[in-house]
Amino acid sequence: TMAETGGEQRGGFRGRGDRGRGDRGRGRGRGRGRGRGRRDGDDKAWTPCTKLGRLVADGKIKSIEEVYLHSLPVKEYQIIDHFMGDRLKDEVMKIMPVQKQTSAGQRTRFKAFVAVGDHNGHIGLGVKTSKEVATAIRGAIILAKLSLIPVRRGYWGSRMGQPHTIPMKVTGKCGSVRIRLVPAPRGTGIVASPAPKKMLQMAGISDVYTSSCGQTATLGNFIKATFFALNKTYGFLTPDLWKDNKFLPSPYQVHSADLAKKEVK
């Protein structure tokens, strides 16, 4: 009958459609799975691409402070992993959808803000936008590691014990948001709203007063302003740094022979 014929035709069409989509879907899934597997393998067997990466992999550079001392640009996040290891903790500060108007409607993507820090004088902030949340977070973590900076800590009053606050008043600005960090006496704690408080904790600061103005509800700009303020702590030449320093040659100069050999190979 027509009904049976139609049913068979519809069933056949539906079967082909499902099978076609299923095959393609499974194919993509396998492809993505293999891709992820390869990436993990690449992470385990890191092959450095930059001069700094080669020196780090060979053990010529012993600590990340040498990298900061000579202001060497870090282009591979594995360098940070090599030095910091498991001490570096990451925190997703915010995930927000962003839209672009197209002729077919809106295209929605996800923007992730991720902070990384070791709670001991190092902090990084990464921002990444992607079609999937997981991809955005993964990319933001890598960018946060690449932007890792040292945070200078100091004292309020007597220099007893370990440094606990920032050494001077600093200001950071992003968009309309301004944040001012002021040194505080020991035991004060971090006097700040939740977003910058988390950043300051990850940087290893125990006591600080903060003052902010502008559209602080824009969390992305708020945490960026905090990051820029912390970045300025090593920008001030305080009297205890006035003494003469013996400048050391750059690691690229010291190990130029080793780098030249590797390039020849």
C-alpha positions in Angstrom: 0.0 0.0 0.0 0.9 3.7 -0.3 1.1 4.0 3.4 3.5 1.1 3.7 5.5 2.3 0.7 5.6 5.9 2.1 6.6 4.5 5.5 9.4 2.5 3.9 10.5 5.5 1.9 10.4 7.7 4.9 12.1 5.1 7.0 14.7 4.6 4.4 15.3 8.3 4.1 15.4 8.7 7.9 17.7 5.7 8.2 20.1 7.2 5.6 19.9 10.6 7.2 20.6 9.3 10.7 23.3 7.0 9.5 24.9 9.8 7.5 24.8 12.2 10.4 25.9 9.5 12.8 28.9 8.5 10.7 29.9 12.1 10.3 29.4 12.8 14.0 31.4 9.7 15.0 34.1 10.6 12.5 34.5 14.1 13.9 34.4 12.7 17.5 37.2 10.3 16.7 39.1 13.0 15.0 38.7 15.3 18.0 39.6 12.5 20.3 42.8 11.7 18.4 43.6 15.4 18.3 43.3 15.7 22.0 45.4 12.6 22.5 48.1 14.0 20.3 48.1 17.3 22.1 48.5 15.5 25.5 51.4 13.5 24.0 52.9 16.8 22.8 52.6 18.3 26.3 54.5 15.3 27.8 57.2 15.4 25.2 57.8 19.1 24.9 59.9 20.2 22.0 61.0 23.8 22.6 60.7 26.2 19.6 62.4 29.3 21.0 65.9 30.0 22.3 64.6 30.5 25.8 62.7 27.2 25.6 65.8 25.4 24.5 67.9 26.9 27.4 65.2 25.9 29.9 64.8 22.4 28.6 68.6 21.9 28.8 68.7 23.1 32.4 70.8 26.2 31.6 68.3 28.6 33.2 67.7 27.5 36.8 64.8 29.8 37.9 62.1 32.0 36.5 63.7 35.0 38.2 66.5 34.9 35.7 63.9 35.3 32.9 62.4 38.3 34.7 65.8 39.8 35.5 66.7 40.0 31.8 63.1 40.8 30.6 63.1 37.8 28.2 59.8 37.3 26.4 58.1 34.0 27.2 56.4 32.5 24.2 55.8 29.0 25.4 53.6 28.2 28.4 55.6 25.0 29.0 58.5 27.2 30.3 56.2 28.4 33.1 55.1 24.8 33.8 58.7 23.7 34.0 59.6 26.3 36.7 56.3 26.5 38.6 55.0 23.0 38.4 52.1 22.2 40.7 52.5 25.4 42.7 50.6 27.4 40.1 46.8 27.3 40.8 44.2 28.6 38.3 40.9 30.1 39.0 38.1 30.9 36.5 37.1 34.5 37.4 34.2 34.8 35.0 32.7 33.3 31.9 30.4 35.6 29.8 28.7 35.2 26.5 29.6 37.8 23.8 27.6 38.2 20.6 28.4 39.4 17.1 25.5 40.5 14.8 25.6 38.7 11.4 23.2 38.6 8.4 21.8 35.3 9.7 21.3 36.6 13.3 23.7 36.6 16.2 26.8 34.5 16.6 27.4 33.8 20.3 30.8 32.9 21.7 32.1 32.6 25.3 34.7 34.8 26.9 36.7 33.3 29.8 38.8 35.3 32.4 41.3 33.0 34.2 43.8 34.0 36.9 46.8 31.9 37.8 49.0 32.4 40.8 51.2 30.5 43.3 50.2 32.5 46.4 53.8 33.5 46.7 54.6 36.5 44.5 53.5 35.5 41.0 50.2 36.3 39.2 49.0 36.0 35.7 45.7 36.9 33.9 44.4 35.4 30.6 41.3 36.3 28.5 40.2 34.0 25.7 37.0 33.9 23.6 35.9 30.7 21.9 32.8 28.9 20.6 33.0 26.4 23.5 33.4 27.1 27.2 36.0 24.4 27.7 38.1 25.6 24.8 37.9 29.2 26.1 39.0 28.2 29.6 41.9 26.1 28.2 43.1 29.0 26.0 42.8 31.5 28.9 44.9 29.3 31.2 47.7 29.2 28.6 47.5 33.0 28.1 47.5 33.5 31.9 50.7 31.4 32.2 52.3 33.4 29.4 51.4 36.7 31.1 52.8 35.6 34.6 54.5 38.5 36.4 56.4 38.9 39.6 54.7 40.9 42.4 56.9 42.8 44.8 55.9 42.6 48.4 56.9 44.8 51.3 56.2 46.0 54.9 54.0 48.5 56.7 56.1 49.8 59.5 58.7 47.5 61.1 60.5 45.0 58.9 59.9 42.0 61.1 59.0 38.6 59.6 58.2 37.9 56.0 56.9 40.7 53.6 53.1 40.8 54.0 51.7 43.8 52.0 52.6 45.9 49.0 55.7 48.2 49.3 54.0 51.4 48.1 50.7 52.8 46.9 49.9 51.7 43.4 47.1 52.4 40.9 45.7 50.4 38.0 43.2 51.4 35.4 41.2 49.6 32.7 38.3 51.1 31.0 36.5 53.3 33.5 37.6 51.2 36.4 40.4 52.5 38.7 41.7 50.6 41.7 44.2 51.9 44.2 46.1 49.6 46.5 47.4 51.0 49.8 49.8 49.2 52.2 48.2 48.0 55.4 49.5 46.9 58.9 50.0 43.2 59.6 46.7 41.5 60.6 44.5 43.8 58.6 43.7 41.2 55.9 42.7 42.1 52.3 40.1 44.9 52.4 38.6 44.5 48.9 35.6 43.3 47.0 35.5 39.6 46.0 37.1 39.8 42.5 40.3 41.8 43.4 40.5 40.0 46.8 40.9 36.7 44.9 43.6 38.2 42.7 45.5 39.6 45.6 45.3 36.3 47.5 46.7 34.5 44.5 49.6 37.0 44.3 50.5 36.2 47.9 49.6 39.5 49.5 48.1 39.2 53.1 47.3 42.7 54.1 46.2 45.6 51.9 43.6 48.4 51.7 41.9 49.0 48.3 39.9 51.9 46.9 38.1 51.6 43.6 35.9 53.8 41.4 34.2 53.5 38.0 32.0 50.8 36.6 33.4 48.0 38.9 30.4 45.7 37.9 32.3 45.2 34.7 34.3 42.3 36.2 36.7 41.9 33.3 38.0 45.5 33.6 38.0 45.3 37.4 40.4 42.3 37.5 42.5 43.7 34.7 42.9 47.0 36.6 44.0 44.9 39.7 46.5 43.0 37.5 47.9 46.3 36.1 48.3 47.7 39.6 50.2 44.6 40.8 52.4 44.8 37.7 53.5 48.3 38.8 54.9 47.1 42.1 58.3 46.4 40.5 58.2 49.7 38.5 59.2 52.0 41.4 62.8 52.6 42.3 62.7 52.7 46.1 65.7 53.9 48.2 66.7 50.3 49.2 67.3 49.6 45.5 69.6 52.7 45.0 72.8 50.7 45.6 75.0 49.8 42.6 74.1 46.6 40.9 76.5 44.4 39.0 74.7 43.7 35.7 75.1 40.1 34.5 75.2 39.2 30.8 72.0 37.8 29.2 71.6 34.0 29.1 71.6 34.3 25.3 75.1 35.7 25.5 76.4 33.3 28.1 75.0 30.2 26.2 75.4 31.5 22.7 77.7 28.6 21.7 75.2 26.0 22.8 72.4 27.8 21.0 74.5 28.0 17.8 75.2 24.3 17.9 71.5 23.5 18.2 70.7 25.8 15.2 73.3 24.1 13.1 71.8 20.6 13.8 
